[in-house]
Amino acid sequence: MKQQGNPHALIKIGRVCELIGISRTTLHRIREKDTTFPVPKKDGDSRQAPVYFLQSEVECWIQTKMDSRSAA
C-alpha cells in the first residue's frame, strides 16, 4: 500500500473503517483479538474524547496482512 501525504497524519475511526472496508463493530473485534493492530491515540481524558490513528501505522498493518496472505 503506497503511503500518501503526511506520514504523521491522524485519521478517525470512520476513515480507518473505510480504508479496511469494515464496520466499526468489526474494527472493535479486530482490535480486541489482533495485538498487531495499531494503538489509537486518544485526544483527552473523557470517555467521549475523539480517538485517532496514525494513517501510516494503519496502512503498514494492512500491507502486512496483504503480504502474509501472499506468502500463504
Sequence and secondary structure as in RCSB ss.txt:
>XXXX:A:sequence
MKQQGNPHALIKIGRVCELIGISRTTLHRIREKDTTFPVPKKDGDSRQAPVYFLQSEVECWIQTKMDSRSAA
>XXXX:A:secstr
    S TT EEEHHHHHHHHT  HHHHHHHHHH TTS   EESSSSTT  EEEEHHHHHHHHHHHHHHHHH 
